[in-house]
Amino acid sequence: MGLVSLIREPSVASERPPLLVLLHGIGADELDLLDVAQALDPRLRAASLRGPQETEPMGYAWYALDWRSMPPTPDLAQAERSREEVAATLEEIASRTGADPGSTFLFGFSQGATMALAVALTRPELARGVILHSGRMLQGLERRVAPPGRLARLEALVLHGVHDDVLPVERGREMRDALVPILGPRLEYREHEAGHFVTPDSIADAARWLSARIRGPGEG
């Protein structure tokens, strides 16, 4: 059985709707990003996943952090288990809903962005693109990236607030710089006058980016 998930059907029906998979940040759950999905392309079926690690005082995470160090040290074993579980859940959702990996996109916020990128770079056959909002790159991920041939269609949008006091904008810039040699022109990076949260501007950027990649035949 895969991770706990919620499915929100598209408001514009189609025979095989594109799929958006949402990965929340620390202390949140599968309900957290559904409002974001509501503001995106109405053709999208949204699947919001719950991280497997419970956190205090509430919510869930994809892996634990040791807050005694600065920056906090991730539990890489937990992160690897979560990466495998997310990948398996993507396969399960695709099998259950008939979703096409060529029309599947990941949207991760904060630690969810870190996890979304880990899945996309190691299992690029599972998703066409990834939106990475206010995240950072997982330690050691650069050594596990899939070969260039498997990454040929993967695209990414990186969004970060310049006033982020949880994951400073430098983390977003580091992610950008690490992805440039991997994705080249298939990478888009944008900063916003914001802290560690989504904004109308960042949602608008995500909506534009997604809609440009799921246009149907004959659309301009």
Buried (B, 14 or more C-beta within 10 A) or exposed (E): EBBBBBEBEBEEEEEEBBBBBBBBBBBBBBEBBBEBBEEBBEBBBBBBBBBBBEBEEEBBBBBBBEEEEEEEEBBEEBBBBBBEBBBBBBBBBBEEBEBEBEBBBBBBBBBBBBBBBBBBBBBBBBBBBBBBBBBBBBEEBEEEBBEEEBBEEBBBBBBBBEEBEEBBBEBBBEBBEBBEEBBEEBBBBBBBEBEBBBBEBBBEBBBBBBBEBBEEEEEE
